[in-house]
Amino acid sequence: MRGLLAAFAVSTCLASAAAAATVYPLDRATILAASPFDMKVEFDKVVSPDQVSVTINGTPVKDVFGKEAEFVEKEDGAEASAVILRDVRLAEPGTYTVEAKAGDETKSVTWEVFGTQATPKAKNVVFFLGDGLSVGHRTAARIMSKGMTEGKANGRLNMDDLDHMAFIGTSSTHAIATDSANTMSAYMTGHKTRVNALGVYADRTPDTQDDPKVETIAEALRRTGDKSIGVVSTAEIEDATPAAVVAHTRKRADKADIVGMFYKVQPEVILGGGSAYFLSKDVPGSKRKDDKDYIQMFKDAGYSLATTKDELEQATGTNTGKILGLFHTGNMDTMLDREFLKKGTVEKFPNQPGLVEMTKVALDQLSKDEDGFFLMVEGASIDKMSHPMDWDRAEIDTIEFDKAIGVAMDFAKDHPDTLIVVTGDHTHGVSLIGTIDDDKPGEEMREKVGTYDDAGFPNYEDKNADGYPDRVDVSRRLAIFANNYPDYYETFRPKMDGPFEPSVKNEKGEYVANEQYKDVPGAVLRVGNLPKDADSAVHAVDDVVLQATGPGAEEFKGYMEQSDVYKVLADALALAPTKEAAAK
């Protein structure tokens, strides 16, 4: 039974929260003024409409939102009722207290609606996301790229010179642990959410796309102005981090649908992997289950298509203003495989651009917009190689990520109205503890690990001065380990034959150490400290470091939640100018 309910109202006093009902947005939500969102109250049992009262400071919903709420007597998958109000907005900044009641159930939450200054601080924003980027990654990348002499680094990473910093909390709404979906979603919407969720509050219904939505930054930019939008990633473009710029789903694995969400927003520049989800089901290699040909649909919408590095260079000369670059059916290969070892899937996709080239093209294209732009750039394989503890691939991609930051910093020299933000979405349990020296005596590789004074310095070389070590398999290299892991064989060596696969599933469905590495001289079996359904290392709960430079960067300081970062971005772009700000 469905009906309509008009019982929402507003009161300025804080009501004490009681058990039972759940209200979305959740307590302490921060909401951009005039930004559309869905409101929902989930009761714990079946109630009748005449029992329900949902108030926001004592004023009926018709007077606040101009529309009535839908009452659902029994939600799908739950013996309980709910009320839902889609696409509402609160125009005035301030504190809003929501109180929901149904019989003996009651719940009170408080929302903070915020505005921004009237005039944008920044014309352009470049948001760099190193997926899984941890302090350990940065330290190791600096040593591998620049070297170290007598205790001092011989050079600095580009990100080292960003002049404003904050520590960022990454936890989800339901757990201290986190994933790339809910973390990046918090950055891109200003709302924290649950693991796997993008642009929604994860509710209790089984449908992955009926959850209460919140506006993404791309949608806010489309709603409020004419800035161009760019999304660049070395992952599948439908993967969690790039998807968070545009997507609304409880399940990050809804990749075919996420392509449709990209099409709805139509960022001017889309560069990455994941073409399998753009192809209609009749095309070999497609991962779609329908006949939609999104590549053709994007081309019909004015996009120039690029599938190789050469085609990407040619696409920059077109006048369409829109580029769709899809360089792999899945995730793009790492820098180590793509440019140095020619491993992974490089033989099948031999002409992939790197993150530096894609960032250059995106900046060149987007900067043609006189209104400015928002660009998100993800270094995806820092995370994707940290899960299997393939540290050399993760570190070379960290160096590549830093070089892409350098491209943006050079751009900002000529465009000082550009805000650059660099951060991670979550961390990994990775530590750099010293070196591994093959020339140390002994047959056991663990005896070749040097700590404290025995660590010395690694002997990477960069004879061609390109910022990458000429080789990763040097005789004295960095000792990097994870603090969490499945069963696996630690070889203490770079994986030169292709990306590391530490564990494999046995006949019981449990992950066990991959015996492919058992006979590597000196390999040591490590019994995992994760459950046996874990095939790789997992994310850590540590804070991430955010650094920034440019107009608006001064607002990044101290400890911040990821949802707070969105407030700084919105203020820098003046997405919700208040009357008070306009009067100044």
N, C-alpha and C positions, 0 to 999 in steps of 0.2 A: 504494500500500500504506500503510495506516494501522495504527498500533499504539499501545501505551501504554508510556511510559517513566517510571520512578521513580528518577531519578538526580540529583536536586538536593540539594545540601548546603551547609554554611556554615563559614567560617574567619575569624578576626579579623584576620589579617595581610593587608596589601595585596599582591596579586600584580601583577607587571608586566604591562601590556597587551601583547598580541601581535597580529599582523595576522590577518586573515581574518574570523572570525565576527562578527556584530553582535548585541548584547544590548539588549533593551528591557525596562524603562526604560534609558536611556543612562547612560553614566558621569557621575558627579556629580549624578545626579537627586536631588531632594529630595522625599520622600514623607511625606504626613501619616500619622501613626500610626493604624492600624486602617482606613485608607482603601482600598477595593478598587481593584485595578488588574490588568491583564493582563501576564503576563511572556512574553517570546518570545526564542528564540535562532535566528538565521538563519545557517546554515552556507553556505560558498561553493561547496560541491559536494555531490553525493549521497553520503551516508554510511549505514551500517547502524546500527540501534539499539544493537548491542553495542559500537560504537566510541565512543558518546556518553557523556560525563560532564559534568554541569552541577552545580556545587556552590555553596552559599552557606555559607561558614564550616564546611564539613565534615559537616553533618548532613543525612541524607536528606530528600527533599521531604515524605515522609509525616509526618516528625516536625516539620517546619517549618510546612507549609501544610495537612496533613491530606488531601491529594489527590495524584493522580498527574498527570503531564504527558502531553500527546498528542504522539506522534511522527508527523511527516509526511515520508515518504520523498522525494517530489517536490512542491514547492509549485507552485501554479498560476502559470504564466508564468515559472518558474525551474527550471533543471536543478540543483536543490539542495534539501537537506533542512532541516527546522526542527523545533523543539520548542516547544510552546505550553502555557501554563497560564493559564486564565481565572479572573478574579474571586478573586484571592488578596489577602491583606493581612498586614502585619507590625505587630503590636500594640505592640511595645516600641521606644521610641526608641533610636537608636544607629547605628553605622556597620556596613554590611553589604557584604561583598565577594563578588561573584559571579564564578565562574570556569567557563567553558565550554570543553570539549575534544571533538574528534572527529578521531582520527588525528593529523595534523600541524597541524590547525587549533586555535587556542586564543585565547581572549579573556577579559580580566578587567576588570570595572567595579566601581565603588564607589557605593553608594547611602547617602544620609543620611536616616534616618527621624526625623522630629521630632514632638514632642508640643507641647501648649500648656498654658497655665496652667489651673487648675481652674475659676476663676470668670470669666465673661465680663467684659471691660472695657467693652464697648459692648452696649447692648440692640439698637440699630439701626445699620445701615451703609448709607450712600448712596454709591454708586460712580459718579462722573461720568466719562464717557469722551468726550473731544472727538476724534473721528476725524480723524487727521492733524494734530492741534493742535500747532503749532510756536511758537517764541518770536516769530517774525515775525507770526504771526496775532494773538497776544496784544497785541503792541505796537501794531499797526495798529488793532485793535479799541478799545484804550484811547484812542487819539488821535481816532478817528472818533466814539466815544461820549461822551468827556469833554472833548475839546479840550486845547489846550496853550497856555500863555502864558509867554513869556520863559524857555523851556527847561524849565518844570515842568508836569507834567500837572495839569489842572484838576479831576481827580477820579480815583478808583481803581476798577478792576474789582472785583467781589466776590471773584474768585479771588486777587486781590492780597493779601487780608487773611487767607488761610489760613496758619497760623503754623508749619507744619513742611514741610520740602522735601527732595527727593532727585532726583538725576539717574538716569534709568532706561535701561538698555541694552535694545535691541529686536531684536537679530539672531535669526535662525532657526537651527535645528539643522544646516542644510545650506548656509547662505549668510549673508553679513553683511547682505544686503538682506532686506526683510520685507514682509508684507502684514497686513491687519486680522485675518485668521483666526488665524494662529499667534501673533500678539502678544496678542490678547485671550484666546486660549486659555491662554496662559501666566499671565495675570492670574487667570483663573477656575479654573485647575486646579493651578498650582504646577509645571507641567511645560512646558519648552520643546518646540516641535515644528516641523514643516516648513511652508513656505509653503502655504497653502490648507487646512491641516489644523485640525480642531477636536476637542479632547477625546480625541485618539489620538496615538500615535507612528506616523508614516507608514512603513509597511513596504513590501516589494517586490511584493506581490500586486496584481493589477489590481482586485480587489473593493474598493470605496471604504469599505466599512463592516465589514470583518473585521479591521482594524488593531488593535493592542493599545490597549485603552481605559484611560483614567485618569478618576478621579471629578471631576465639576465641582462648583463651590461650591453650586449649587442642589441637587445630589444629596446632597452632604455635609450640607446643612441639613435635608433631608428625612430623612436617616438618623439624625441626632443630636438632633433637636429638633422644635419645633412653630412655628418662625418662618415668617412669610409671606414671599413672594418676589414681586418686581415687576420687569418688564422694559419699558423705555420707549425708543423710538427714533423718529427721523424718517425712517429707512430702512425698507425691507421688514423686517418683524420676523424673517424667516428669513435676513437678511443676516448676514455674518460676525460682526460685533460682538455684536448681541443673541443670535445663535445660540450663541455661545461659552458662555453661561450654562448651557445645557442639552445641547448637541449632541455627538455622536460620529461623525465622518466624516472621511475623508481628503480629501474634495472639498467645499468650501464651496458649490459650485453644486448640491448635493443638496437643494435648497430644499423640494421636496415632502416628502421624508423628514424634514427638520428640523421641519416642522410637526408630524409625528407624535411627534418627540422633545419638543416643547413640550407636546403633549397628555399624554405619559407623565409628565412632571414636574408639569404643571399649576400654573405660577406663578399666584398669586391675581390679579395685575394684569398684563395684556399689552396694550400700547398702541403702535401704529405703523402702517406701511403693509404692503403685501404680501398683500392679501386674495385675489389671484389663485391663490395656492397653497393656500388653504383651501377653494376651491370645487371641487365634483366636475366631471369633464371635460365633462359635458353643459351646464354653465352658460356662457353667452357670457363670454369674457374669462378663463376658467380656464386655468391653466398646469399642472394636474394631468393625469395619464394614467390615472387610475383613478376609480372612482365614489364615493370617500370624500368625504363632506360634513363637513369639520371644523368649520365654523361651527355646524352643527346638533349635532355631537358635543360641542362646548364648551357650547352652550346646554343640552344634556341633562345636562351635568356641573355645572350650576348657575351658569353665567356669564351676566351681563347683557351684551348686545351693543350696541356703539355704533359708528356709521359716520360720524357728523358731530360737530362741536363741540357742538351742542345736545343730541344724544343722549348725549354723554359727560357733560354736566352733569346730565342726568336720571339717568344710571346711578349717580351717586354717592349718590343718595337711596334706592337699593335696599338690601335687607338680605341679599343673597346672599353678600356678601363677596368676590365674584369679578367682574372686569370684563375683557371682551375688546373692545378698541377697534381697529378696522381702518378707516382713513380714506382709503385709496388702494389701488388694485390693485397699484401699484408703490411707488417711493420717494415720500415726501411732498414737496410743493413747498417751496422755500426761503422763508425769512422775507421776503426782498426781493420775490419774486414773489407770495407769498401775501397779504401785507398792504399792499404799496406799489404794485407795478406791475401786479398781476393778470395775470401772464404765465405761461409754462410750461403746466401742465395745470390751472391754477386754474379755468378756465371749466368744465371737466369735473368737478372736485372743488372746489366753491366754498366749502365750509364745513368746512375742515380745522382742527383745533385746532393750536396751536403747542406747542413744547417746554415753555414755561412753564406753559400750562394742563394739559398732560399730567402734568407733575411735581407740580403742586398736587393733582390728582385722585389720583395714585398715593400721595402722602404721606398724604392724608386717609384713603384707604381702608386702606392698610397699617397705619397707626398705630392702627387699631381693634383690632389683635391685641395682646393683653396680653403675649405672649411676645416681641414685637419683630419686626423685619423686615430683609430685605436687598433693596435697590433698586438696579438698574443703570439709568442714564440716559445715552443716547448722543445727542450732537449730530453727526449723520451727515454733513450736507452741508458741513461745514468741509472734509472730504476730497473729497466728491463734486464740489464746485465748484473745489477746488484742482487736481484732475487736469486739467480743461480750462483752467486758469489764469483762471477767472472770479472775480477777487479780490474784487469788491464783494459778490457773493453769498456767498462764503466768509466775508468779514468781518462782514456783517450776521448771518449764522448764528453766528459766534463771539460776537457781542454777545448774541444770544438765548440761547446756551448759558450765558453768564455770568449772565444774568438768572435762568435756571433754578437755577443754583448759589445765587443770592441767596434763592430760595424755600426751599431746603434749609437755608441758614444761619439764616433766620428761624425755621424749624421747630426747629432745634437750640437756639435761645434758650430755648424752652419745654420742650425735650427734651434736656437736656445729656448724656444717655447715648447720644448719636448721634455716630458717627464719619463724617465726610465726607471723601472722597478724590476728588481731581480730577487727571486726567492725560490724556495722549494715548496712542494705541496705537503710533503711529509719527509721523515728521515728514514734511514736504514740503521740497523745495529752494526755499523762498520767502524773499525778502528785501525789506525796505522800505528804499529807498535815498534817498528824498527826496520831491519833489513834481513834479507835472505842471501847468504854468501855461499855460492857453490864451491868456492876455493877453501872454505873451512874444512878441516880434517873430519873424517867420520863418514860412515855410510848412511846413517839415518838423516833424512832431510831436516827433521825437527832440531837436530843439533847444529844446523847451519843458520838457524834463526838467531839474529843478533839483537839484543836489547840493551838498554842503557848505553854505557860507553862502548860496548862491543858492537853496537849497531853501525857506527861509522856513518858514511854517506854512500848513497847508491852511485853507480857509475854509468847512468844513462848519458848519452851524448846527443847533441843536436847540431851536427856539423853543417847542415844546410840552413840553419837558423829559421826554420818554419814554425817553431814553437811546439813541435811534437818530438818526442824522443825518436831517434832513428830506428831503434829497436826496443822492444819491451822485454825480450828474452836475454837481458844482459846478465852477467855473472853475479852482480851484487845489486839486487832490486828491492823494491819496497815490500815489506811484510805487512799485508793487509788481511784482516780476518773479520768474520762475522761473529756476533755474540749469540746468534740463534741460527739453527740449521737442522735439516733432516739428517738421516744417516747418509754419509757420503765419504768418499776417499779424498783426503786432502793431499794434493800433489806438490804443493809449495812452488808451482811453476805456472807460467802463462800457458793458456790453452791455444796452441798455435794451429791446431787442426780444425778449429771451428768453435763456436760458442759452447761453453761448459754445460753439461747436463748432469747435475750431481746425483740425482736419484731417479729411479724408474719404478713403475708399479709392478708388484708381484701378483701371483695367482690369487692371493687373498684380498687384493685391492689396496694393499699397504705400499707405501713408498719406501724402498730400500736403496742402499748404496749402489750406484751404477758400476758394475764390475768392469766396464770398459776402462776404468782408471786403476783397477786393482794392481796391475802389474807394472805401473809406472815406478821406476826405481825410487825407493824411499817413501812411497805413498803410505799414508796412515789412515786407517778406518776410524772415522769419528762417529760415535753413536749419538744420534740426534737428541736435542732437548726440546723439540717440537712434537706435537702429536703425529702419529704415523700416517695421517692423511695429508700432511704437508709435503709438497714436492720441492720446496725451495725455502730460502730464508724469507722472513717476513718484515714488514715495516716496524719501525720503532715509534715510540710515543714522544720522543724528545722534541723540544721546540725546534723550529727551523729559524734560520737567520734570513732576514729581509734587508736588502740594501737598495738605496735609491738615490737619484740625483735629478736635478731640474726643478721647475716650478711646482710647488706642492709637496716636494720630498721632505720638507721640514716637519710635516705632520707624522712621519713615521718615527716613532721613538718609544723606548721602554718596552713593556710587554703589551702585546695586542693579540686579540683573537683574529682569526682569518676573516671573519665577517666584518671586523673593524677596518680591514684594508679596503674593502669596497667603499666605505664611507669616504676615505681619503681620495680614492679614484673619482667618486661621484662629485666631491667638492672641487677637485682639480678641473673637472670637465663642466662644472656648474650644471648638473643634471636636474636640480630642483631648486632654482633660485627662490628665496623667501622674499616676502614683502619688505621685511626689515633690511635684508641685504640690498635689495633694489633701491631702497630709500637712501642708502649711504652714499 
